[in-house]
Amino acid sequence: MKAIVTLAAALTIAGCTTLGGVPTLRLATADLRLGNGLPAGEAVLTAAGDKVMLTIAAVGLPQGIHGVHLHMVGACDAPAFTTAGGHLNPAGHQHGTLNPAGSHLGDLPNLVATTAGAAALTTELKASRAEAETTIFDSDGTAIVVHAGPDDYKTDPSGNSGARIACGVFKRS
């Protein structure tokens, strides 16, 4: 009996990794690409209990601060990535964490690229795991978009963050 329980526990944990001692399940990944088609890194969605975390590791970006958002359509047609649609906003809120009427699910912190063009970010999504999964994995999917400029966290609907310079579509893990 002990062997069966041990095997069941091992199989349950096999789909998980450990992050800081907290069991973390990988939900989805998105391969980021620049407008010219070159690889630009990866975005990963993980879950621990009811929390969903987004981790981005980007390369090839211009040095500086870049707005990054979840977009409502899982399409990244280069070079402008307009097929990704607007920001992911299932509750119909305004944009921005500093907007008194905001924010929405697609709002994320800015990404800061070094002189070498590398950037990394880990942030918690402002939704329960069930809400996030229902919205992100809807019938037309979800994209993650990196913008040319910083998000001001208040201008509706886009944070005044400029052109779309990198994009990736989330695929379930």
VONU-850446 format. One record per residue (C-alpha): residue number from 1; residue in three letters; chain; x, y, z. Coordinates in steps of 0.25 Angstrom, whole numbers, plus 5000, padded with zeros to 4 digits. Layout:
(NUM, 'ALA', 'A', (X, Y, Z)),
...
//
This chain:
(1, 'MET', 'A', (5000, 5000, 5000)),
(2, 'LYS', 'A', (5011, 5010, 5003)),
(3, 'ALA', 'A', (5017, 5007, 4990)),
(4, 'ILE', 'A', (5004, 5011, 4983)),
(5, 'VAL', 'A', (5003, 5024, 4991)),
(6, 'THR', 'A', (5018, 5027, 4988)),
(7, 'LEU', 'A', (5015, 5025, 4973)),
(8, 'ALA', 'A', (5003, 5033, 4973)),
(9, 'ALA', 'A', (5010, 5045, 4980)),
(10, 'ALA', 'A', (5021, 5044, 4970)),
(11, 'LEU', 'A', (5012, 5044, 4958)),
(12, 'THR', 'A', (5005, 5056, 4964)),
(13, 'ILE', 'A', (5018, 5064, 4966)),
(14, 'ALA', 'A', (5023, 5060, 4952)),
(15, 'GLY', 'A', (5015, 5071, 4945)),
(16, 'CYS', 'A', (5020, 5081, 4955)),
(17, 'THR', 'A', (5033, 5088, 4958)),
(18, 'THR', 'A', (5038, 5094, 4971)),
(19, 'LEU', 'A', (5039, 5109, 4973)),
(20, 'GLY', 'A', (5044, 5114, 4986)),
(21, 'GLY', 'A', (5038, 5101, 4993)),
(22, 'VAL', 'A', (5024, 5104, 4987)),
(23, 'PRO', 'A', (5019, 5094, 4978)),
(24, 'THR', 'A', (5017, 5101, 4964)),
(25, 'LEU', 'A', (5010, 5096, 4952)),
(26, 'ARG', 'A', (5014, 5101, 4938)),
(27, 'LEU', 'A', (5001, 5105, 4931)),
(28, 'ALA', 'A', (5006, 5111, 4918)),
(29, 'THR', 'A', (5018, 5117, 4911)),
(30, 'ALA', 'A', (5019, 5127, 4900)),
(31, 'ASP', 'A', (5031, 5128, 4890)),
(32, 'LEU', 'A', (5033, 5143, 4888)),
(33, 'ARG', 'A', (5037, 5148, 4874)),
(34, 'LEU', 'A', (5042, 5162, 4870)),
(35, 'GLY', 'A', (5035, 5168, 4858)),
(36, 'ASN', 'A', (5046, 5163, 4849)),
(37, 'GLY', 'A', (5043, 5149, 4853)),
(38, 'LEU', 'A', (5056, 5147, 4862)),
(39, 'PRO', 'A', (5054, 5140, 4875)),
(40, 'ALA', 'A', (5052, 5150, 4887)),
(41, 'GLY', 'A', (5051, 5140, 4899)),
(42, 'GLU', 'A', (5039, 5133, 4906)),
(43, 'ALA', 'A', (5028, 5136, 4915)),
(44, 'VAL', 'A', (5023, 5125, 4925)),
(45, 'LEU', 'A', (5010, 5124, 4933)),
(46, 'THR', 'A', (5011, 5116, 4946)),
(47, 'ALA', 'A', (5001, 5113, 4957)),
(48, 'ALA', 'A', (5002, 5111, 4972)),
(49, 'GLY', 'A', (4989, 5109, 4978)),
(50, 'ASP', 'A', (4980, 5120, 4974)),
(51, 'LYS', 'A', (4991, 5129, 4969)),
(52, 'VAL', 'A', (4996, 5130, 4955)),
(53, 'MET', 'A', (5010, 5136, 4953)),
(54, 'LEU', 'A', (5015, 5141, 4940)),
(55, 'THR', 'A', (5030, 5141, 4937)),
(56, 'ILE', 'A', (5037, 5147, 4925)),
(57, 'ALA', 'A', (5051, 5145, 4920)),
(58, 'ALA', 'A', (5054, 5154, 4908)),
(59, 'VAL', 'A', (5065, 5157, 4899)),
(60, 'GLY', 'A', (5068, 5166, 4887)),
(61, 'LEU', 'A', (5060, 5178, 4892)),
(62, 'PRO', 'A', (5064, 5192, 4891)),
(63, 'GLN', 'A', (5070, 5197, 4904)),
(64, 'GLY', 'A', (5060, 5204, 4913)),
(65, 'ILE', 'A', (5046, 5202, 4919)),
(66, 'HIS', 'A', (5036, 5195, 4912)),
(67, 'GLY', 'A', (5021, 5193, 4914)),
(68, 'VAL', 'A', (5016, 5179, 4914)),
(69, 'HIS', 'A', (5002, 5174, 4914)),
(70, 'LEU', 'A', (4993, 5162, 4912)),
(71, 'HIS', 'A', (4985, 5164, 4899)),
(72, 'MET', 'A', (4972, 5158, 4896)),
(73, 'VAL', 'A', (4975, 5150, 4883)),
(74, 'GLY', 'A', (4985, 5139, 4882)),
(75, 'ALA', 'A', (4991, 5144, 4869)),
(76, 'CYS', 'A', (5004, 5150, 4866)),
(77, 'ASP', 'A', (5005, 5154, 4852)),
(78, 'ALA', 'A', (5018, 5162, 4849)),
(79, 'PRO', 'A', (5023, 5172, 4848)),
(80, 'ALA', 'A', (5012, 5181, 4856)),
(81, 'PHE', 'A', (5005, 5170, 4864)),
(82, 'THR', 'A', (4992, 5177, 4863)),
(83, 'THR', 'A', (4985, 5163, 4861)),
(84, 'ALA', 'A', (4987, 5162, 4876)),
(85, 'GLY', 'A', (4975, 5171, 4878)),
(86, 'GLY', 'A', (4974, 5180, 4890)),
(87, 'HIS', 'A', (4978, 5177, 4905)),
(88, 'LEU', 'A', (4972, 5165, 4912)),
(89, 'ASN', 'A', (4960, 5172, 4919)),
(90, 'PRO', 'A', (4949, 5162, 4923)),
(91, 'ALA', 'A', (4943, 5171, 4933)),
(92, 'GLY', 'A', (4942, 5184, 4925)),
(93, 'HIS', 'A', (4951, 5192, 4934)),
(94, 'GLN', 'A', (4960, 5204, 4929)),
(95, 'HIS', 'A', (4975, 5203, 4928)),
(96, 'GLY', 'A', (4985, 5205, 4938)),
(97, 'THR', 'A', (4989, 5201, 4952)),
(98, 'LEU', 'A', (4989, 5216, 4955)),
(99, 'ASN', 'A', (4976, 5219, 4948)),
(100, 'PRO', 'A', (4965, 5221, 4959)),
(101, 'ALA', 'A', (4955, 5213, 4950)),
(102, 'GLY', 'A', (4966, 5202, 4946)),
(103, 'SER', 'A', (4972, 5192, 4945)),
(104, 'HIS', 'A', (4969, 5180, 4936)),
(105, 'LEU', 'A', (4975, 5166, 4935)),
(106, 'GLY', 'A', (4985, 5170, 4923)),
(107, 'ASP', 'A', (4992, 5181, 4932)),
(108, 'LEU', 'A', (5006, 5177, 4936)),
(109, 'PRO', 'A', (5018, 5184, 4941)),
(110, 'ASN', 'A', (5028, 5190, 4932)),
(111, 'LEU', 'A', (5040, 5182, 4926)),
(112, 'VAL', 'A', (5053, 5188, 4927)),
(113, 'ALA', 'A', (5064, 5184, 4917)),
(114, 'THR', 'A', (5078, 5185, 4919)),
(115, 'THR', 'A', (5089, 5191, 4910)),
(116, 'ALA', 'A', (5090, 5177, 4905)),
(117, 'GLY', 'A', (5075, 5176, 4902)),
(118, 'ALA', 'A', (5072, 5166, 4913)),
(119, 'ALA', 'A', (5060, 5167, 4922)),
(120, 'ALA', 'A', (5053, 5159, 4933)),
(121, 'LEU', 'A', (5040, 5160, 4940)),
(122, 'THR', 'A', (5032, 5152, 4950)),
(123, 'THR', 'A', (5018, 5157, 4954)),
(124, 'GLU', 'A', (5005, 5151, 4960)),
(125, 'LEU', 'A', (4993, 5153, 4951)),
(126, 'LYS', 'A', (4981, 5160, 4957)),
(127, 'ALA', 'A', (4972, 5148, 4956)),
(128, 'SER', 'A', (4969, 5135, 4962)),
(129, 'ARG', 'A', (4974, 5123, 4955)),
(130, 'ALA', 'A', (4960, 5119, 4950)),
(131, 'GLU', 'A', (4958, 5133, 4945)),
(132, 'ALA', 'A', (4971, 5134, 4938)),
(133, 'GLU', 'A', (4971, 5120, 4932)),
(134, 'THR', 'A', (4956, 5123, 4926)),
(135, 'THR', 'A', (4960, 5136, 4920)),
(136, 'ILE', 'A', (4974, 5133, 4915)),
(137, 'PHE', 'A', (4970, 5119, 4909)),
(138, 'ASP', 'A', (4957, 5124, 4903)),
(139, 'SER', 'A', (4954, 5120, 4888)),
(140, 'ASP', 'A', (4963, 5131, 4882)),
(141, 'GLY', 'A', (4975, 5130, 4892)),
(142, 'THR', 'A', (4983, 5140, 4898)),
(143, 'ALA', 'A', (4996, 5148, 4893)),
(144, 'ILE', 'A', (5007, 5155, 4902)),
(145, 'VAL', 'A', (5012, 5167, 4895)),
(146, 'VAL', 'A', (5024, 5176, 4898)),
(147, 'HIS', 'A', (5023, 5191, 4894)),
(148, 'ALA', 'A', (5033, 5201, 4890)),
(149, 'GLY', 'A', (5031, 5210, 4901)),
(150, 'PRO', 'A', (5028, 5210, 4916)),
(151, 'ASP', 'A', (5014, 5208, 4921)),
(152, 'ASP', 'A', (5010, 5221, 4929)),
(153, 'TYR', 'A', (5000, 5212, 4937)),
(154, 'LYS', 'A', (4988, 5221, 4935)),
(155, 'THR', 'A', (4985, 5225, 4921)),
(156, 'ASP', 'A', (4973, 5217, 4916)),
(157, 'PRO', 'A', (4973, 5208, 4908)),
(158, 'SER', 'A', (4988, 5205, 4905)),
(159, 'GLY', 'A', (4996, 5212, 4916)),
(160, 'ASN', 'A', (5002, 5221, 4905)),
(161, 'SER', 'A', (5013, 5210, 4903)),
(162, 'GLY', 'A', (5015, 5211, 4888)),
(163, 'ALA', 'A', (5017, 5201, 4876)),
(164, 'ARG', 'A', (5017, 5186, 4878)),
(165, 'ILE', 'A', (5031, 5181, 4877)),
(166, 'ALA', 'A', (5030, 5167, 4882)),
(167, 'CYS', 'A', (5019, 5157, 4883)),
(168, 'GLY', 'A', (5016, 5142, 4887)),
(169, 'VAL', 'A', (5004, 5133, 4888)),
(170, 'PHE', 'A', (5001, 5125, 4900)),
(171, 'LYS', 'A', (5001, 5110, 4898)),
(172, 'ARG', 'A', (4996, 5101, 4909)),
(173, 'SER', 'A', (5008, 5093, 4915)),
//
